């Protein structure tokens, strides 16, 4: 136990010298501010030094916020003045590139959407709601993070105009995507928290790949207006953090209604009255009924080493008091609903048919001075590398129902009747299975096998991408050990709609009882 945790009195200089940015939590940041061990300004400066030292290697952050130090000073002045500040005041954070942030282009990793690489700059007139909420909470935003082109993959950021992002824990393995840069920045101690976004694995994959906690929220809990979309029907914004409590604190800030995103009306009354940390307990797993991965959920086997790690995790869960239910979806018809989108071998993209319309609405929000104001202008500006033509990153979309009509009429709300019927079928079975087995949650290995080696063209083999994205239900990833190669092994707790608080409690109980995560060794 470090002096920061033990309460042993040390001087501010000693604490600062011993500060492990790769393990620093929001609670420790709060304690440091309270005791005077450091200030928001000095902490932001330390993170900037960490970025300077390690970002060249890991390539997590693509834009630095030059106003971050002054933003931190403002927090220090408010604290000295006796103002009541929130739990994230002065906490260093990073933001995923596709989230609009005034003063920075939203490039989505694409050279054609960045002037310095021959494209156009999409400069937002206003912050996205999630960025605005982080600013209002006093978080110090250090910069924006790397993604693959249009966030098209959950495995890497190799085709970004900024170059690949490395996995901080195991640099020879893929980093997870599309929130690769956010996960790398948090893992490497460049920031305490990061904002990520998911259409199909882009929170859970990089969080698990880099030994972190990620929250994929219920769709409608957190607004995604002002975030360059892949699917208005599946996209969700959520936090990536080093511990469950930090992720919960961040979700408190992000969640809630805004008129900019009408679907958030569905989340009114669904947030816990005392916040997402209110149910955190080391004993939350005691008596909890948890469903296990099996063929009823998805008819794909776990790799032998994954199976052994999962069996160990099951023993740990049982020792912590959980009651485990084997393959509760057996015979439910759930696995038969999954249908990978040709020619992709593993990814079910249904619900993404609306992307032309969603992009059109996003571009309209940028403001009257935006370089591109409609999908037709977007298509013309990116025609030489069209995302939708043969060989483009989203060329598979042509096999989806209703996509062609959406592409031809991008200003018209698309027909999504087949997707809605599929979503309803997923939700109905989930509800029935949870009720039949009296489940509190599901707990699966987040990946079926260890991370593939980087640069080999192989994708992450997850267990929940597609199913929970189409259904819109939440998931929380948590570190659960390591493969023999050093690649992280993670669990994901999955629940019914709006069950984030309960999932966080279960994940926190497991995290507290096992303490698997280790700070990675960094190389400049």
C-alpha positions as CSV (number, residue, x, y, z in Angstrom):
1,X,0.0,0.0,0.0
2,X,1.3,3.4,-1.0
3,X,1.6,6.3,1.4
4,X,-1.2,8.0,-0.6
5,X,-3.5,5.1,0.4
6,X,-2.3,4.4,3.9
7,X,-2.7,7.8,5.4
8,X,1.0,8.0,6.6
9,X,2.0,11.6,6.8
10,X,4.4,12.7,4.1
11,X,5.5,16.0,2.7
12,X,3.9,17.3,-0.5
13,X,7.3,17.0,-2.2
14,X,7.5,13.3,-1.2
15,X,4.0,12.6,-2.4
16,X,4.7,14.3,-5.7
17,X,7.9,12.4,-6.2
18,X,6.2,9.1,-5.5
19,X,3.2,9.8,-7.7
20,X,2.5,6.8,-9.9
21,X,0.5,8.4,-12.8
22,X,-0.3,4.9,-14.1
23,X,-2.1,3.9,-11.0
24,X,-3.5,7.3,-9.9
25,X,-7.3,7.2,-9.1
26,X,-9.8,10.0,-8.7
27,X,-9.9,9.3,-5.0
28,X,-6.2,9.8,-4.7
29,X,-6.5,13.0,-6.8
30,X,-9.1,14.3,-4.4
31,X,-6.9,13.5,-1.4
32,X,-3.9,15.2,-3.1
33,X,-5.9,18.4,-3.6
34,X,-7.3,18.2,-0.1
35,X,-3.9,17.7,1.6
36,X,-2.0,20.1,-0.7
37,X,0.2,17.3,-1.9
38,X,-0.4,18.7,-5.4
39,X,-2.6,21.2,-7.3
40,X,-4.7,20.8,-10.4
41,X,-2.0,22.8,-12.2
42,X,0.9,20.7,-11.0
43,X,-1.0,17.4,-11.8
44,X,-1.9,18.6,-15.3
45,X,1.7,19.6,-15.8
46,X,2.8,16.1,-14.7
47,X,0.4,14.5,-17.1
48,X,1.7,16.8,-19.9
49,X,5.2,15.6,-19.0
50,X,4.0,12.0,-19.2
51,X,2.5,12.7,-22.6
52,X,5.8,14.3,-23.8
53,X,7.8,11.3,-22.5
54,X,5.6,8.5,-23.9
55,X,3.1,9.6,-26.5
56,X,5.7,9.5,-29.3
57,X,5.9,5.7,-28.7
58,X,2.3,4.8,-27.9
59,X,0.6,7.5,-30.1
60,X,-2.5,7.8,-27.9
61,X,-3.1,11.6,-28.1
62,X,-3.3,13.4,-31.5
63,X,-4.2,16.9,-30.3
64,X,-3.0,18.6,-27.2
65,X,-5.2,21.2,-25.5
66,X,-2.8,24.2,-25.0
67,X,-5.3,25.7,-22.6
68,X,-5.3,22.8,-20.2
69,X,-2.8,24.3,-17.7
70,X,-4.8,27.5,-17.5
71,X,-8.0,25.5,-17.1
72,X,-6.3,23.7,-14.2
73,X,-5.2,27.0,-12.7
74,X,-8.8,28.2,-12.8
75,X,-9.8,25.1,-10.8
76,X,-7.1,25.9,-8.2
77,X,-8.4,29.5,-7.9
78,X,-11.9,28.3,-7.4
79,X,-10.8,25.8,-4.7
80,X,-8.8,28.5,-2.9
81,X,-11.9,30.7,-3.0
82,X,-13.8,28.1,-1.1
83,X,-16.1,27.1,-4.0
84,X,-17.9,23.8,-3.8
85,X,-16.4,21.7,-6.5
86,X,-17.5,18.4,-8.0
87,X,-15.6,15.1,-7.8
88,X,-13.9,15.5,-11.2
89,X,-12.7,19.1,-10.6
90,X,-9.1,19.2,-11.6
91,X,-9.0,15.6,-12.8
92,X,-7.0,15.2,-16.1
93,X,-9.1,13.5,-18.8
94,X,-8.8,12.9,-22.6
95,X,-11.6,12.8,-25.2
96,X,-12.0,10.5,-28.2
97,X,-11.4,12.4,-31.5
98,X,-14.9,12.0,-33.0
99,X,-16.4,14.0,-30.0
100,X,-16.9,17.6,-31.0
101,X,-14.7,20.0,-28.9
102,X,-14.5,23.6,-29.7
103,X,-11.1,24.7,-31.0
104,X,-10.2,21.3,-32.5
105,X,-11.1,19.6,-35.8
106,X,-13.2,16.4,-35.5
107,X,-11.2,14.2,-37.9
108,X,-12.5,10.7,-37.1
109,X,-8.9,9.5,-37.9
110,X,-9.3,10.3,-41.6
111,X,-6.7,12.2,-43.5
112,X,-9.5,13.6,-45.7
113,X,-11.0,15.3,-42.6
114,X,-7.8,17.1,-41.5
115,X,-6.3,20.1,-43.4
116,X,-2.7,19.2,-42.5
117,X,-3.1,15.9,-44.3
118,X,-4.8,17.3,-47.4
119,X,-8.4,17.3,-46.2
120,X,-10.9,19.7,-44.8
121,X,-11.3,20.6,-41.1
122,X,-14.6,20.0,-39.5
123,X,-14.5,22.7,-36.8
124,X,-17.5,22.5,-34.4
125,X,-19.2,25.7,-33.3
126,X,-20.2,24.1,-29.9
127,X,-19.0,21.3,-27.7
128,X,-20.8,17.9,-27.9
129,X,-22.9,17.5,-24.7
130,X,-20.5,15.0,-23.2
131,X,-17.6,17.3,-23.6
132,X,-19.6,20.2,-22.2
133,X,-20.6,18.1,-19.2
134,X,-17.0,17.2,-18.5
135,X,-16.0,20.9,-18.7
136,X,-18.9,21.8,-16.4
137,X,-17.7,19.2,-13.9
138,X,-14.3,20.9,-13.8
139,X,-12.4,18.1,-15.5
140,X,-9.2,19.3,-17.2
141,X,-9.2,18.1,-20.8
142,X,-5.7,17.5,-21.9
143,X,-6.4,16.5,-25.5
144,X,-8.1,14.3,-28.1
145,X,-7.2,10.7,-28.8
146,X,-6.5,8.5,-31.8
147,X,-9.0,6.4,-33.7
148,X,-9.1,4.4,-37.0
149,X,-10.8,5.9,-40.0
150,X,-14.5,6.6,-39.1
151,X,-14.0,4.4,-36.0
152,X,-14.7,1.5,-38.3
153,X,-12.9,-1.3,-36.4
154,X,-12.9,-2.5,-32.8
155,X,-9.3,-3.9,-33.1
156,X,-6.8,-1.1,-33.9
157,X,-6.2,2.4,-35.2
158,X,-3.7,1.4,-37.9
159,X,-5.2,3.4,-40.7
160,X,-5.5,6.7,-38.8
161,X,-3.9,9.8,-40.4
162,X,-1.9,10.0,-37.2
163,X,-0.5,6.4,-37.5
164,X,-1.1,3.4,-35.3
165,X,-1.7,3.4,-31.5
166,X,0.2,0.8,-29.5
167,X,-1.1,-1.4,-26.7
168,X,0.5,0.0,-23.6
169,X,0.3,-3.3,-21.7
170,X,1.6,-5.6,-24.5
171,X,2.9,-3.4,-27.4
172,X,3.2,-6.4,-29.8
173,X,-0.6,-7.0,-29.5
174,X,-3.5,-5.0,-31.0
175,X,-4.7,-2.1,-28.7
176,X,-8.4,-2.6,-29.2
177,X,-10.5,0.0,-31.1
178,X,-11.9,2.2,-32.0
179,X,-11.2,4.0,-28.8
180,X,-7.6,2.8,-29.0
181,X,-6.1,6.2,-28.1
182,X,-8.3,6.8,-25.1
183,X,-7.4,3.4,-23.6
184,X,-3.7,3.9,-24.3
185,X,-3.7,7.3,-22.7
186,X,-5.4,6.1,-19.5
187,X,-3.3,2.9,-19.3
188,X,0.0,4.9,-19.8
189,X,-0.9,7.5,-17.1
190,X,-1.3,10.4,-19.5
191,X,-4.7,11.0,-18.0
192,X,-6.8,9.6,-15.2
193,X,-10.0,9.2,-17.2
194,X,-10.9,9.0,-20.8
195,X,-14.1,9.3,-22.9
196,X,-14.8,6.5,-25.3
197,X,-17.6,5.6,-27.7
198,X,-19.0,2.3,-29.0
199,X,-21.0,1.1,-31.9
200,X,-19.6,-2.4,-31.9
201,X,-17.0,-3.0,-29.2
202,X,-15.2,0.3,-29.2
203,X,-15.4,0.8,-25.4
204,X,-15.3,-2.8,-24.2
205,X,-12.6,-4.0,-26.6
206,X,-9.9,-1.4,-25.9
207,X,-10.7,-1.4,-22.2
208,X,-10.2,-5.1,-21.9
209,X,-7.2,-5.1,-24.3
210,X,-5.4,-2.6,-22.1
211,X,-6.4,-3.9,-18.7
212,X,-8.9,-1.2,-17.9
213,X,-12.5,-0.7,-16.8
214,X,-15.0,0.4,-19.4
215,X,-18.7,1.1,-19.3
216,X,-20.8,0.5,-22.4
217,X,-24.0,2.2,-21.3
218,X,-27.6,1.5,-22.1
219,X,-28.4,3.4,-25.3
220,X,-30.2,6.6,-24.4
221,X,-28.5,7.0,-21.0
222,X,-25.7,9.2,-22.3
223,X,-26.2,11.7,-25.2
224,X,-24.2,11.1,-28.4
225,X,-25.2,14.3,-30.2
226,X,-22.1,16.0,-31.5
227,X,-20.2,12.8,-31.9
228,X,-19.5,11.7,-35.5
229,X,-21.7,8.7,-35.9
230,X,-21.6,5.2,-37.2
231,X,-25.2,4.5,-36.0
232,X,-27.7,6.7,-34.2
233,X,-29.3,3.4,-33.2
234,X,-26.3,1.8,-31.6
235,X,-23.7,4.5,-30.7
236,X,-23.1,5.1,-27.0
237,X,-20.5,7.2,-25.1
238,X,-18.9,5.9,-22.0
239,X,-15.8,6.2,-19.8
240,X,-12.6,4.2,-19.7
241,X,-10.8,4.2,-16.3
242,X,-8.3,2.3,-14.2
243,X,-10.9,1.3,-11.5
244,X,-14.6,0.8,-11.3
245,X,-15.2,3.7,-8.9
246,X,-13.6,6.2,-11.3
247,X,-15.7,5.0,-14.2
248,X,-18.8,5.3,-12.1
249,X,-17.9,8.9,-11.1
250,X,-17.5,9.7,-14.8
251,X,-20.8,8.1,-15.7
252,X,-22.5,10.4,-13.1
253,X,-21.3,13.4,-15.1
254,X,-22.1,12.0,-18.6
255,X,-25.5,10.5,-18.0
256,X,-28.8,12.4,-18.4
257,X,-31.3,14.1,-20.6
258,X,-30.5,16.8,-23.2
259,X,-32.9,18.2,-25.8
260,X,-30.0,17.8,-28.3
261,X,-30.5,14.1,-28.1
262,X,-34.2,13.2,-27.7
263,X,-33.6,9.5,-27.1
264,X,-32.0,10.5,-23.7
265,X,-35.6,11.2,-22.5
266,X,-35.9,7.4,-22.1
267,X,-33.2,7.6,-19.3
268,X,-35.1,10.0,-17.2
269,X,-35.7,8.4,-13.8
270,X,-33.3,5.6,-14.5
271,X,-30.2,7.0,-12.9
272,X,-29.6,6.0,-9.2
273,X,-30.7,8.8,-6.9
274,X,-27.4,8.9,-5.1
275,X,-25.2,8.3,-8.1
276,X,-23.5,5.4,-9.7
277,X,-21.1,4.9,-6.8
278,X,-23.9,4.5,-4.3
279,X,-24.2,0.7,-4.6
280,X,-20.4,0.0,-4.7
281,X,-19.6,-2.5,-2.0
282,X,-16.9,-5.2,-1.6
283,X,-19.8,-7.6,-0.7
284,X,-22.0,-6.9,-3.7
285,X,-21.3,-10.4,-5.2
286,X,-22.6,-12.2,-2.1
287,X,-25.8,-14.0,-3.2
288,X,-25.7,-12.5,-6.7
289,X,-26.9,-14.9,-9.4
290,X,-24.7,-14.7,-12.5
291,X,-25.2,-16.3,-15.9
292,X,-22.2,-17.9,-17.6
293,X,-21.1,-17.9,-21.2
294,X,-22.3,-20.9,-23.3
295,X,-23.7,-22.0,-26.6
296,X,-27.1,-20.6,-25.8
297,X,-25.6,-17.1,-25.9
298,X,-23.2,-17.7,-28.9
299,X,-22.2,-20.9,-30.5
300,X,-18.5,-20.2,-30.6
301,X,-16.1,-21.9,-28.2
302,X,-13.6,-20.3,-25.9
303,X,-9.9,-21.0,-26.6
304,X,-8.3,-23.5,-24.1
305,X,-6.3,-20.9,-22.2
306,X,-9.4,-18.5,-22.1
307,X,-11.4,-21.4,-20.7
308,X,-8.9,-22.0,-17.9
309,X,-8.8,-18.3,-17.0
310,X,-12.6,-18.2,-17.0
311,X,-12.8,-21.2,-14.8
312,X,-10.4,-19.5,-12.3
313,X,-12.6,-16.4,-12.5
314,X,-15.6,-18.5,-11.7
315,X,-13.9,-19.9,-8.6
316,X,-13.1,-16.3,-7.5
317,X,-16.7,-15.3,-8.1
318,X,-17.9,-18.3,-6.1
319,X,-15.5,-17.5,-3.2
320,X,-16.9,-13.9,-3.2
321,X,-20.4,-15.3,-2.7
322,X,-21.8,-15.4,-6.2
323,X,-24.2,-18.1,-7.4
324,X,-23.3,-19.2,-11.0
325,X,-25.8,-20.4,-13.5
326,X,-24.5,-22.4,-16.4
327,X,-25.5,-21.3,-19.9
328,X,-28.9,-19.8,-19.0
329,X,-29.7,-19.0,-22.6
330,X,-29.6,-22.7,-23.6
331,X,-32.7,-23.4,-25.7
332,X,-33.8,-19.8,-25.8
333,X,-33.1,-19.2,-29.5
334,X,-30.9,-16.3,-28.6
335,X,-27.8,-17.5,-30.4
336,X,-29.7,-18.0,-33.7
337,X,-30.4,-14.2,-33.8
338,X,-26.8,-13.4,-34.5
339,X,-25.9,-13.0,-38.2
340,X,-22.4,-11.6,-39.1
341,X,-22.6,-9.1,-42.0
342,X,-21.1,-10.5,-45.2
343,X,-18.2,-10.5,-46.0
344,X,-17.2,-9.9,-42.4
345,X,-16.7,-13.2,-40.5
346,X,-17.6,-12.0,-37.0
347,X,-19.2,-8.6,-36.9
348,X,-23.0,-8.1,-37.0
349,X,-23.5,-4.5,-38.3
350,X,-27.3,-4.5,-38.4
351,X,-28.6,-1.1,-37.2
352,X,-25.9,0.8,-39.0
353,X,-28.0,1.2,-42.2
354,X,-28.8,4.7,-41.1
355,X,-25.3,6.0,-41.2
356,X,-25.8,8.4,-44.2
357,X,-28.8,10.0,-42.5
358,X,-26.9,10.0,-39.1
359,X,-23.9,11.7,-40.7
360,X,-26.2,14.3,-42.4
361,X,-27.7,15.2,-39.0
362,X,-24.3,15.4,-37.4
363,X,-22.9,17.7,-40.0
364,X,-25.9,20.0,-39.7
365,X,-25.1,20.4,-36.0
366,X,-21.6,21.6,-36.6
367,X,-22.8,25.1,-37.3
368,X,-23.3,27.6,-40.2
369,X,-19.5,28.0,-40.8
370,X,-18.7,24.3,-41.1
371,X,-16.7,23.2,-44.1
372,X,-19.2,20.5,-44.8
373,X,-22.9,20.9,-44.0
374,X,-24.6,17.9,-45.5
375,X,-23.9,14.2,-46.4
376,X,-23.7,15.1,-50.1
377,X,-20.9,17.5,-49.4
378,X,-19.3,14.9,-47.1
379,X,-19.5,12.3,-49.9
380,X,-18.0,14.7,-52.4
381,X,-15.1,15.8,-50.1
382,X,-14.2,12.1,-49.4
383,X,-14.9,10.7,-52.9
384,X,-11.3,9.7,-53.6
385,X,-11.4,7.4,-50.6
386,X,-15.1,6.8,-50.4
387,X,-16.0,4.8,-47.2
388,X,-18.9,3.1,-49.0
389,X,-17.5,2.2,-52.4
390,X,-15.7,-1.1,-53.1
391,X,-12.6,-1.3,-50.9
392,X,-13.8,1.4,-48.5
393,X,-13.8,0.9,-44.8
394,X,-17.6,0.5,-44.8
395,X,-18.2,-1.2,-48.1
396,X,-19.9,-4.1,-46.3
397,X,-22.8,-1.9,-45.6
398,X,-24.3,-2.6,-49.0
399,X,-25.3,-6.1,-47.8
400,X,-27.5,-4.6,-45.0
401,X,-31.3,-4.1,-45.4
402,X,-32.4,-0.6,-46.2
403,X,-28.8,0.8,-46.5
404,X,-28.9,1.4,-50.3
405,X,-32.1,3.5,-49.9
406,X,-30.5,5.5,-47.1
407,X,-27.5,6.2,-49.2
408,X,-29.6,7.4,-52.1
409,X,-31.8,9.6,-49.8
410,X,-29.5,10.6,-46.9
411,X,-31.8,13.4,-45.7
412,X,-34.8,11.1,-45.2
413,X,-35.2,9.1,-42.0
414,X,-34.4,5.5,-43.0
415,X,-36.7,2.5,-42.7
416,X,-35.3,0.4,-39.8
417,X,-38.2,-2.0,-39.4
418,X,-36.0,-5.1,-39.7
419,X,-33.5,-3.8,-37.1
420,X,-36.3,-2.8,-34.7
421,X,-37.8,-6.3,-34.9
422,X,-34.3,-7.8,-34.2
423,X,-33.8,-5.5,-31.3
424,X,-37.1,-6.4,-29.9
425,X,-36.4,-10.1,-30.2
426,X,-33.0,-9.7,-28.4
427,X,-34.6,-7.8,-25.6
428,X,-37.6,-10.2,-25.2
429,X,-35.3,-13.2,-24.8
430,X,-32.9,-11.4,-22.4
431,X,-35.9,-10.4,-20.2
432,X,-37.3,-13.9,-20.3
433,X,-34.0,-15.6,-19.4
434,X,-33.2,-13.2,-16.6
435,X,-36.7,-13.8,-15.1
436,X,-36.6,-17.5,-15.5
437,X,-33.2,-17.9,-13.8
438,X,-33.6,-15.0,-11.5
439,X,-30.4,-13.5,-12.7
440,X,-28.7,-10.3,-11.5
441,X,-26.3,-10.2,-14.4
442,X,-24.2,-12.2,-16.9
443,X,-20.5,-12.6,-16.5
444,X,-18.4,-13.6,-19.5
445,X,-14.8,-13.5,-20.6
446,X,-14.9,-10.3,-22.8
447,X,-12.8,-12.1,-25.5
448,X,-12.9,-15.7,-26.6
449,X,-9.2,-15.8,-27.0
450,X,-6.2,-13.7,-26.3
451,X,-5.4,-10.6,-28.2
452,X,-4.0,-11.1,-31.7
453,X,-0.6,-9.9,-32.7
454,X,-0.5,-6.4,-34.1
455,X,-0.2,-5.9,-37.8
456,X,-1.3,-9.4,-38.9
457,X,-4.8,-8.5,-40.0
458,X,-6.5,-10.5,-37.3
459,X,-9.5,-9.1,-35.3
460,X,-10.4,-9.3,-31.6
461,X,-12.6,-12.2,-31.0
462,X,-15.1,-10.9,-28.4
463,X,-18.2,-12.5,-26.9
464,X,-20.7,-9.7,-26.6
465,X,-20.2,-7.3,-29.6
466,X,-23.3,-7.2,-31.7
467,X,-25.6,-8.8,-29.1
468,X,-25.4,-6.0,-26.5
469,X,-25.0,-3.3,-29.2
470,X,-28.2,-4.2,-31.0
471,X,-30.2,-4.9,-27.8
472,X,-28.8,-1.7,-26.3
473,X,-28.1,-3.2,-22.9
474,X,-25.2,-2.2,-20.7
475,X,-21.9,-3.9,-20.0
476,X,-19.0,-3.2,-17.6
477,X,-15.5,-4.6,-18.3
478,X,-13.0,-5.3,-15.5
479,X,-9.5,-6.7,-15.4
480,X,-9.3,-10.4,-14.4
481,X,-5.8,-11.6,-14.9
482,X,-3.3,-12.3,-17.7
483,X,-2.5,-14.9,-20.3
484,X,0.9,-16.6,-20.3
485,X,1.9,-14.1,-23.0
486,X,1.1,-11.2,-20.7
487,X,-2.0,-10.3,-22.7
488,X,-4.8,-9.0,-20.4
489,X,-7.7,-11.2,-19.6
490,X,-10.9,-9.3,-18.8
491,X,-14.5,-10.1,-17.7
492,X,-17.6,-8.3,-18.8
493,X,-20.7,-8.0,-16.6
494,X,-23.8,-7.6,-18.8
495,X,-27.3,-6.7,-17.5
496,X,-30.8,-5.6,-18.5
497,X,-31.6,-2.1,-19.7
498,X,-30.6,0.7,-17.2
499,X,-28.8,-1.7,-14.8
500,X,-25.5,0.2,-14.8
501,X,-25.5,0.8,-11.0
502,X,-25.9,-3.0,-10.3
503,X,-23.3,-4.0,-12.8
504,X,-20.8,-1.5,-11.4
505,X,-21.4,-2.9,-7.9
506,X,-20.7,-6.4,-9.1
507,X,-17.6,-5.4,-11.0
508,X,-16.3,-3.4,-8.0
509,X,-16.8,-6.3,-5.7
510,X,-14.8,-8.6,-8.1
511,X,-12.1,-5.9,-8.5
512,X,-11.8,-5.4,-4.8
513,X,-11.7,-9.1,-4.1
514,X,-9.1,-10.0,-6.7
515,X,-7.0,-6.9,-7.4
516,X,-5.8,-8.3,-10.7
517,X,-4.7,-5.1,-12.5
518,X,-1.1,-4.1,-12.5
519,X,0.4,-0.9,-13.7
520,X,2.1,-1.5,-17.0
521,X,5.8,-1.0,-17.6
522,X,6.3,1.9,-19.9
523,X,9.0,2.5,-22.5
524,X,9.7,5.8,-24.1
